[in-house]
Amino acid sequence: MNLADMLSYADIHDLSRIAGTYNCECNGHSKNELIQSILSTVGRREIFERQVDGMSLEDIRFLNSLLFDQRGSFSLEELIARVQQSRFVKEPSEAWNPREVITRFKQRGWLFSGYSHQTRYLFQVPADLKRRFITALGKQFEQKLQRTAEPGVYRDEQKLIAHDIRNVLLHLRGQEMMLTADNAMYKRNLQQLLEKMAVMEEPVGKTAWRFGYGRMFRDYPNRFSFIYDYCYFHDYITEHNQVLALTAKGAEHADGGMKEDPAEVYRFWLRLYKGPIPNIQSLVHWINQLAKSWVTVATLKEALGGLIRPFYYDTPDSIFEQRLLQMMMHLGLLRIGEDTVHGAVIQMTKMGSGIIEGTYVADEEKIVIPFDNP
């Protein structure tokens, strides 16, 4: 529902509070006048943008968690959890209360309680306001960006990851492979397989801390770890009694020459990375929106870095560059180049934009990877 619809269901006390927030001058006893005055005021672009420009970073993070979520309603518990997630630095403060943030959003007419018996304990964001928030925040972010011409050289890996998923299956087609006690490949076997990949990666060094981004992320390099987990979770390969082998489904895929759907590979990536990066879906939407043409990585990171929560030793910078941009390139969603003046630059591919805009993964679909805290 849009703002006008939600206002019509709101009671006169809520309308009065919203009208007070925007300093509306109208008859406070007339529900119709309150609604018309609020719609007229909120509808003015300069007033709406001033409200958005005045938001704190934590409020922007909370709002961002709602903008690209396709569900219509949220429980109070869900909203409180999202407000808490938006507060990266936990300073000892008894005064801070996440419910106050929710109340503030309600008083601005950005959140409404449901109107029916089934939805009265749920909260909704007006659909038209969502679109306006995306436009207003996008304008904020855009002001920080440095656009460039197409670089002389860039990497574009469209369709290569599907090719390498098939390479793994073909490699295992005629053989079984012994695994270590931790179900990892022995170094020699791993090296042989890495050499068959279309995109070369070095084996993981012993000193690196690695967890959270997949079952085998500790043992395998980033891209190959993802490919291996994709094959495992899609039941193409099996680890049984320390032996790695194809399943019947994996053998059928290898023999049939089937290629993975890039949208399905992307969907799996969202599910796998949602644990360490809870707002990955909204971040990818912003990258897609802001990088339709070539843009520098440094300024895009400046625009979006405040939305990225650290994950243990993984900083917002490393999450942005390695977990998001590098993996998006491997998935064929974007290309990465080098500008002679501005350094690293990126641009979305047409395939990438189409996949992102047509794919949605709910929070409950995420793959939970257990790991030992460092």
N, C-alpha and C positions, 0 to 999 in steps of 0.2 A: 504494500500500500504506500501511497504517497503522503506527503506532509498534510495536505488538505484533508485527506480521509482520516488520518490519525487524530488530527485536531477535532474533527467532528465527533469522534468517539470519546475524547477526553472530557473530564468533568470541569466545571467552571473554576474550581480551585487551582487545578493544574494549568488551565489556560491563563488565569490571573498571574500565576508565578512566571510563566513564559513571557507574557506581555510585559511584566515588570522588568525582566532581564533585558528586553529590547527597548525599554522606555516608551512603550506604545501609549499614545494618548487616545483613549476611547472610553466608552461606557463600560465600566468593569462589571456591571450587572447583566449585560447582554452577551450571551454566548456567541451570537452571530457577529456582533461587532468585534469582540475579542478575536475571533478566528480571522475575520477579514483584515484586522489591523496587524496581526502576527504575520499572516501571509504576505501582506503588502511590505512590511518591514524586512522580513527574512528574504523576500524575493529581490530586494535591492542588492546588486552585486557588491557594491562597495562596503555595505554593512556586513554581509556574509563573509567576505574576504577579510575584513578587519577582525572579525571573531576568530577566524582560522589563523590569521597571522599572529594573534595574541595568545595562542595556545602554548602551553609548556611542552617540552619534548616528551615528557611522560604521557601527557594527554594525547599527543599525536601518535605515540606508539599504541596506546589503547584504542584510539579511533582506527588506526591502521589495521588492527587485529580484526575489526568488524567489516571493513570496506569490501574485501574480496571473498568474504564468507557467504556462500550461496544459501545458507540456511536462513529462514525468515525470522526465527525467534531464538532467544538465548535465556537461559535460567539465570537467576540472581547469582547462584554459585559460580556459573561459568563466567559471568561478567566480573565478579570479584577476583577469580583466578587470573583473568586477562589483565585486570588492573595491576595485580601483584606482579605479573610477568613483565609489565611495562616499566617496573621500577628496578633498574639494573643494580644500583648502588643501595645496599641495605644499611641506611644510617639509623642508629638507635633513636627512634622518635615515637613517643607514645601518642603524639598529636595526629599522626598520619592515619587516615582511615580510608580504605578503598571505597567504602560506601559513599563517602563524600564526593568522590569523583563521579560515581554513577548519578548521584543527586544533581550534581552540576550539569551533567549532560542532559538530564531530564528537564532541568529548568531552562536550558537553551532550546528545547524542542528537538533534541538530537536522538533521544531515546524515549520510547513510550511503552507503558504497560499494555498488555493485551486487553481486548475489550470483551471477549467471550468467556464463558465459564471455563473452557479448556485452556485459554491462553492468558488468563488474568494474572498469573504468576510468572509470565514470560515477558521479555522485553524485545522491542523491535526498533530498527533504524528505518526511517522513511526512505523508500527506494529512490525518490528524486533527490533527496539530500545526499545519499551515497554517491550518486553521479556528480553532484556539485562539489562534494568533498574531494573526490578524485581529481576533478578539474582544478580546484583551488590548490591542493597540495602539489599536483603536477606542475602548476605554474611556479610555486615556491621552489621546487627542486630544479626546474628548468633554468631559473635565474643563476644557478651555481654552475651550470654546465659549460664546457668548452667544446664546441663543434669543430670538426676538422674535415679536410678533403679525404677521399679514399687513399689509404696508404699504398705505397708501391708493392709491399708484400704483406700478405696476411694468411692466417691458417683457417681453413674451413674443413671441418671433418664430417660433413653431412653424409649419412649412410654408413660411415666407417664402423660405428659401434655395432650395428646389426651384422656387418660383415665379420667382425671379430667374435661376436657371440657364436656365429656359425663355425668360425675357426676353432674355438674351444671344443665344440661338439665333434667336429671332424677329427681333431687330434685324439680324442678319446674313443673314436669309433671302433678302432681295431685293437684297443689295449685297455688294460686296467692299470691304475697307478697306486703304488703304496704311499700311505700318508704317515706323518709323524703321530705321536701320541696325542697331539693337539689338533689333529685332523688337518694339518697344513702340508702342502707339497714339500718335498725335499728340494733343496736349492737347485740341484742340477736339472730336475724335471721342470721346476718353475722357470728357469732360465730358458730351456728349450721352448717352452710354450710362449714366453714373452717375446722371443725372437720371431715367432710366427704372427704376432699382432701387427696390424696395419700402422698402429701408433706405438712407438717404442717407449718403454718405461724401464727405469732401473729398479732392481730389487730394493726392498726397504732396509735401511741401515739398522743396526742393533740398538743404537742409542735413541731412536725416535720413539716418542710416546704416541700411541695410536689406538684410539677406541672411539666408539659411538657412531661411526659412519658405516657400519655393516658388520656381518659375522666375522669375515676374514680380513677386516681392515688392518688389524694389527700385523698381519703376516705378508700382505700383498700390497703393491703400489695402488694408488688411488683408482685409476681407471680399470685396471684388471680386477681389483677387489670388487668393484661394482659389477663388472661382467660376471664374475664368478658367483656372486650372490644372486644376480638375476637368474642365472642358470639353476642355482640351487632352489630358490623359492618358486620357480616355475616347473620344478620337478623334472628338469632335463638331466640332472646329475644326482648321484647319491653317494654318501659317505657311509660305508658300512664295514665294520671290523677293520678300520684303518685302510680301507681300499676305496679309491675314487673311481667311479665307473658311470657310464651312461645308463639312464633308465630306458625303459621301452619307449617312452614319450620322447626322450632325447634322441634316441636312435632313429625314430620316425622323422624327427625334424632334420637330422643330419642327412638321411637318405633322400628325403623329399625335396631338399634344396630350399626349404622355406626360410624367408627373411622376416625378422621381427618387425612389427609395426613401430615406427619411431614414437608415436603417441603412447603406446603401451610401455615402451622403455622409459619415456619421460615420467609417466604415471608412477612407475616403480621407483624411480629416483626420488620423487616427492615423498612417497611412503617411507622410503628407507632413511631419508635425511630429515624428516619432520621431527624426530626425537631431539637431536642436538640443535636444530634450527626450527623452532616451533612456527615462526611466521615465514617460512621459506616460500610459501605460495604467493603471499603478498609481495615479497621482495622480487620474485621472478616477474610478477605482473608489472612492478615499477620499472624493472630493467627493460622489459619488453616495450613499455610505453615511452621510456626516455631514450632508448637506443635504436630507434627506427633508422636514424642516420648515424654516421660515425661520430663517436663521442669519446673523450679521453677517460681512461679508467680512473685517473686521479680525481677528476671533478665529479664523476658519477659516484665514486666512493665517498667523497665529501658530502654529496647530497643525501645519500642513503645510509651512510655509516652509523648515524644515530639510531637507526631502527634495528641494528644488529646486536643481539645479545652475545657476550662472550660465552664460550663453552669450555670450561676448565682452562687449559693452556692455549686454546684456540682463540685468538684475538678477533675483534670485528674485522680488522684488515685481512687476516689470513682466511677467515670464513668467506669474506667477500671475494677475494682473489682466487683462492684455491678450491673452496667447497662450492661456490656459486659459479663464477665466471669460467674457470677452467672446466668444470664438469658440464656446464651449459655448452661450451664449445665441443667437448667430447660427444655430447648428445646431438650435435648438429643444430642447436638452437641459435647460436651466434658465432660470429667469426672474430678473431683477435688479430690485430695488426700492430705495426710499430710506426709511429709518426716521427719524422726526423727532428721535429721541434718539441712536440708534446709527449713523446714516449708512447706507452701502450694505449691502444684505442680499440673499441669494439663496435660492432653493429649487428643487430638481429638479422637472422636469415628469414626469408618469407616463410619457409617451412616452420621455423621456430615460432614465429608470431602466430601462425595458424594453430599450432599444437597448443601453445600456452593459452590462447584465447578460447580454445575448445575443450579444455581439460580442467576438471575440478576433483580434488581429493579431500574428503572429509577427515577431520581429526581422528576419528575412530578407526580409520583405515591404515594409520601409520603402523610400521613394523617396529616393534619394540625389541631392541638388541640389548640383552643383559651384559653388563661389563663391571669389572672391579674398579671402584673409585681409586684414582691415583693417590 
